[in-house]
Amino acid sequence: MIRDKSAKKSAKDLPEKAAAKKAAPAKASFRRERVLIKRGIWPIAGCDEAGRGPLAGPVVAAAVILDPDRIPRGIDDSKRLTAEEREKLFDRICATAQVSVAVASPARIDRDNILRASLWALKRAVVALPEQPRHVFVDGRDRLDTACDCEAVIGGDGIVLSIAAASIVAKVTRDRLMCALAQDCPGYGFEQHKGYGVPEHLDALSRLGPTIHHRSFFAPVAAARAKHMPWTVEPVQDLFAVAEVEAQVEAAVEIDASATL
């Protein structure tokens, strides 16, 4: 009896192929939006931001209201798409949907912190939409203080299609801004790494020092600022030494008061 080894091997590989197929992440869908539409809730916006992690450049937030009858094919979490795919989808989304963008500058990030600046930009993007939504989906854990219902969805850019569309708009807009900043600040490679803390960027920071587009209180930027612009760094007081001096002053005052009596 001759056994077909190839058949046996292919049968053995079936569970592995099925597992690999099952492990592949599902694309974002319009399912949650359709549930709300059936309940008479419309317009529905999705919003997301790009640029929380970089050492330089703004945070860019986008809000999108997709037209249920004209949804571009291929929309997904921007991180799963190539730069070329994002650019094509950006144009299609802007041509068929209601879109708005808001920017939180490095100065605002320094003043408010990165989380507050991001939430501020997201809310501004929602308010700037041509038509105010009755429901908002936002990526992440934090709901926005909007006039309508707001639902935070962790990993929402890979789940909710409206958020995925916003993630594409925010990412493409920010990438274009960073390429423009690269023209004003040559030598940092903004057009390549978009402000993230890659080795090339850290090396440029060490050699050239920070620009006005860097976020002052992010650790690598603060270290570069201390190296190149030490006069801008406020000295840190030794709290224990201050407390000791104050105690000595109080003791001297008490001794002087007792001597006077």
C-alpha positions as a printed NumPy array, in Angstrom:
array([[  0.   ,   0.   ,   0.   ],
       [  1.385,   3.398,  -1.029],
       [  0.534,   6.318,   1.217],
       [  0.137,   9.8  ,  -0.161],
       [  2.576,  11.717,   2.066],
       [  1.683,  15.06 ,   0.479],
       [ -1.974,  14.574,   1.336],
       [ -1.05 ,  13.67 ,   4.891],
       [  1.163,  16.74 ,   5.177],
       [ -1.476,  19.08 ,   3.804],
       [ -4.048,  17.646,   6.189],
       [ -1.635,  18.197,   9.06 ],
       [ -1.11 ,  21.826,   8.008],
       [ -4.843,  22.578,   7.964],
       [ -5.141,  23.377,  11.721],
       [ -2.112,  25.699,  11.502],
       [ -3.555,  27.533,   8.504],
       [ -6.924,  27.825,  10.222],
       [ -5.261,  29.206,  13.369],
       [ -3.279,  31.746,  11.342],
       [ -6.438,  32.845,   9.57 ],
       [ -8.268,  33.119,  12.868],
       [ -5.445,  35.164,  14.412],
       [ -5.577,  37.777,  11.634],
       [ -7.172,  40.966,  13.024],
       [-10.622,  41.8  ,  11.685],
       [-11.   ,  45.051,   9.81 ],
       [-12.908,  47.974,  11.239],
       [-16.605,  47.869,  10.383],
       [-19.615,  50.187,  10.161],
       [-21.678,  47.866,  12.381],
       [-21.904,  50.117,  15.457],
       [-22.876,  53.099,  13.343],
       [-25.645,  51.123,  11.609],
       [-27.083,  50.065,  14.979],
       [-27.429,  53.73 ,  15.942],
       [-28.827,  54.697,  12.531],
       [-31.583,  52.077,  12.926],
       [-32.487,  53.779,  16.206],
       [-32.806,  57.107,  14.408],
       [-29.525,  58.552,  15.682],
       [-27.661,  60.558,  13.039],
       [-25.16 ,  62.155,  12.305],
       [-22.485,  59.921,  13.871],
       [-18.862,  61.009,  14.072],
       [-15.662,  59.128,  14.725],
       [-12.566,  60.908,  16.011],
       [ -8.951,  60.012,  16.597],
       [ -5.588,  61.69 ,  16.983],
       [ -2.058,  61.185,  15.709],
       [  1.178,  62.209,  17.377],
       [  0.95 ,  61.588,  21.113],
       [  4.289,  59.826,  21.325],
       [  6.735,  61.926,  19.264],
       [  9.317,  64.27 ,  20.738],
       [  8.504,  67.001,  18.224],
       [  5.563,  68.395,  16.308],
       [  1.901,  68.864,  17.184],
       [ -0.855,  66.444,  18.054],
       [ -3.341,  66.344,  15.182],
       [ -6.949,  65.315,  15.825],
       [ -9.551,  64.533,  13.186],
       [-13.31 ,  63.982,  13.237],
       [-15.183,  62.274,  10.406],
       [-18.858,  61.714,   9.603],
       [-19.002,  59.004,   6.934],
       [-21.799,  58.962,   4.361],
       [-23.402,  55.486,   4.728],
       [-24.077,  55.409,   0.98 ],
       [-20.568,  56.444,  -0.071],
       [-18.084,  54.73 ,   2.202],
       [-14.686,  54.327,   0.513],
       [-13.437,  50.758,   0.378],
       [-10.305,  49.816,   2.281],
       [-10.73 ,  52.028,   5.358],
       [ -8.985,  50.515,   8.375],
       [ -6.765,  51.444,  11.29 ],
       [ -4.123,  53.765,   9.817],
       [ -1.354,  51.69 ,  11.439],
       [ -2.344,  48.685,   9.311],
       [ -2.068,  50.638,   6.063],
       [  0.912,  51.688,   3.991],
       [  1.675,  55.366,   3.446],
       [  0.465,  55.056,  -0.148],
       [ -2.819,  53.452,   0.939],
       [ -3.369,  56.167,   3.543],
       [ -2.823,  58.929,   0.999],
       [ -5.364,  57.435,  -1.439],
       [ -7.944,  56.86 ,   1.294],
       [ -7.38 ,  60.36 ,   2.67 ],
       [ -8.46 ,  61.86 ,  -0.654],
       [-11.485,  59.548,  -0.911],
       [-12.606,  60.227,   2.655],
       [-12.318,  63.994,   2.216],
       [-14.3  ,  63.75 ,  -1.052],
       [-17.203,  61.743,   0.396],
       [-17.428,  62.544,   4.116],
       [-17.658,  65.482,   6.493],
       [-14.172,  66.073,   7.869],
       [-12.544,  68.433,  10.332],
       [ -9.064,  68.704,  11.829],
       [ -7.678,  70.411,  14.939],
       [ -4.072,  70.844,  16.045],
       [ -2.539,  71.053,  19.521],
       [  0.826,  72.802,  19.266],
       [  3.962,  71.805,  21.186],
       [  3.435,  74.922,  23.336],
       [  0.006,  73.68 ,  24.384],
       [  1.421,  70.216,  25.043],
       [  4.107,  71.766,  27.277],
       [  1.497,  73.822,  29.12 ],
       [ -1.322,  71.298,  29.541],
       [  0.457,  67.892,  29.231],
       [  0.047,  65.497,  26.326],
       [ -3.233,  63.892,  27.454],
       [ -5.089,  67.147,  28.056],
       [ -3.77 ,  68.657,  24.838],
       [ -4.933,  65.595,  22.885],
       [ -8.429,  65.668,  24.415],
       [ -8.641,  69.407,  23.73 ],
       [ -7.768,  68.873,  20.061],
       [-10.25 ,  65.994,  19.719],
       [-13.071,  68.103,  21.128],
       [-12.129,  71.01 ,  18.848],
       [-12.25 ,  68.686,  15.843],
       [-15.768,  67.532,  16.76 ],
       [-16.982,  71.105,  17.262],
       [-15.477,  72.119,  13.903],
       [-17.509,  69.58 ,  11.888],
       [-19.871,  71.174,   9.314],
       [-22.789,  69.342,  10.937],
       [-22.87 ,  68.672,  14.65 ],
       [-23.14 ,  64.948,  15.448],
       [-25.671,  63.337,  17.768],
       [-23.221,  60.617,  18.742],
       [-19.418,  60.529,  18.821],
       [-17.091,  57.531,  18.877],
       [-13.586,  58.314,  20.136],
       [-10.563,  56.065,  20.22 ],
       [ -9.162,  55.299,  23.664],
       [-10.331,  55.282,  27.269],
       [-11.35 ,  58.912,  27.703],
       [-14.709,  60.301,  26.66 ],
       [-14.919,  63.84 ,  25.358],
       [-16.911,  66.635,  26.932],
       [-19.196,  67.065,  23.919],
       [-22.745,  68.36 ,  23.601],
       [-23.888,  64.912,  22.429],
       [-23.334,  61.355,  23.631],
       [-19.711,  60.273,  23.419],
       [-18.543,  56.664,  23.51 ],
       [-14.89 ,  55.8  ,  24.134],
       [-13.742,  52.621,  22.403],
       [-10.384,  51.115,  23.349],
       [ -8.654,  50.112,  20.122],
       [-11.468,  51.858,  18.302],
       [ -9.412,  52.659,  15.207],
       [ -9.39 ,  48.945,  14.437],
       [-13.057,  48.381,  15.353],
       [-15.244,  51.356,  14.429],
       [-15.056,  52.465,  10.799],
       [-15.689,  56.144,  11.549],
       [-12.774,  56.172,  14.001],
       [-10.576,  54.351,  11.466],
       [-11.388,  57.031,   8.881],
       [-10.462,  59.738,  11.401],
       [ -7.2  ,  57.945,  12.18 ],
       [ -6.258,  58.077,   8.488],
       [ -7.094,  61.779,   8.188],
       [ -5.153,  62.63 ,  11.369],
       [ -2.122,  60.55 ,  10.391],
       [ -1.839,  61.872,   6.83 ],
       [ -2.365,  65.483,   7.963],
       [  0.32 ,  65.201,  10.631],
       [  2.786,  63.459,   8.334],
       [  2.404,  66.281,   5.824],
       [  2.941,  68.874,   8.562],
       [  6.127,  67.145,   9.7  ],
       [  7.443,  67.066,   6.132],
       [  6.813,  70.818,   5.959],
       [  8.651,  71.333,   9.278],
       [ 11.59 ,  69.386,   7.853],
       [ 12.056,  72.183,   5.31 ],
       [ 12.31 ,  74.761,   8.111],
       [ 14.504,  72.588,  10.341],
       [ 16.979,  70.66 ,   8.195],
       [ 19.166,  68.052,   9.814],
       [ 16.587,  66.514,  12.154],
       [ 15.01 ,  64.119,   9.652],
       [ 11.409,  65.059,  10.458],
       [ 10.361,  63.927,   6.983],
       [ 11.551,  60.402,   7.829],
       [ 10.649,  59.704,  11.46 ],
       [  7.89 ,  62.344,  11.854],
       [  9.29 ,  63.464,  15.216],
       [  9.412,  60.08 ,  16.952],
       [ 12.334,  59.233,  19.227],
       [ 14.279,  57.002,  16.845],
       [ 18.105,  56.842,  17.14 ],
       [ 18.593,  59.251,  14.224],
       [ 16.381,  61.836,  15.898],
       [ 18.074,  61.427,  19.28 ],
       [ 21.462,  61.87 ,  17.611],
       [ 20.285,  65.06 ,  15.893],
       [ 18.955,  66.385,  19.206],
       [ 22.309,  65.741,  20.841],
       [ 24.232,  67.452,  18.007],
       [ 21.926,  70.356,  17.17 ],
       [ 19.815,  70.896,  20.253],
       [ 16.012,  71.248,  20.322],
       [ 13.913,  73.465,  18.064],
       [ 10.763,  75.408,  18.897],
       [  8.841,  72.435,  17.493],
       [ 10.139,  70.062,  20.179],
       [  8.179,  69.255,  23.315],
       [ 10.24 ,  70.789,  26.093],
       [  9.333,  68.458,  28.944],
       [  9.808,  65.15 ,  27.126],
       [ 12.953,  63.656,  28.71 ],
       [ 15.292,  63.496,  25.65 ],
       [ 14.351,  67.055,  24.697],
       [ 14.899,  68.326,  28.241],
       [ 18.335,  66.672,  28.283],
       [ 19.265,  68.282,  24.957],
       [ 18.016,  71.649,  26.192],
       [ 20.167,  71.365,  29.324],
       [ 23.176,  70.591,  27.115],
       [ 22.733,  73.298,  24.481],
       [ 20.749,  75.963,  26.379],
       [ 21.577,  75.539,  30.073],
       [ 20.436,  79.099,  30.838],
       [ 16.858,  78.04 ,  30.059],
       [ 16.871,  75.279,  32.666],
       [ 15.708,  76.33 ,  36.119],
       [ 17.932,  74.991,  38.908],
       [ 16.257,  72.426,  41.131],
       [ 16.233,  73.406,  44.784],
       [ 17.509,  70.981,  47.393],
       [ 14.366,  70.766,  49.53 ],
       [ 16.215,  69.188,  52.442],
       [ 18.772,  72.02 ,  52.509],
       [ 15.992,  74.627,  52.338],
       [ 14.146,  72.97 ,  55.226],
       [ 17.333,  72.867,  57.296],
       [ 18.022,  76.58 ,  56.727],
       [ 14.427,  77.462,  57.64 ],
       [ 14.715,  75.43 ,  60.848],
       [ 17.944,  77.223,  61.749],
       [ 16.31 ,  80.625,  61.129],
       [ 13.313,  79.711,  63.302],
       [ 15.614,  78.523,  66.094],
       [ 17.623,  81.766,  65.923],
       [ 14.431,  83.827,  66.112],
       [ 13.272,  81.893,  69.166],
       [ 16.64 ,  82.396,  70.907],
       [ 16.572,  86.093,  70.131],
       [ 13.038,  86.413,  71.449],
       [ 13.883,  84.641,  74.696],
       [ 16.962,  86.827,  75.181],
       [ 14.86 ,  89.939,  74.729],
       [ 12.415,  88.787,  77.401]])
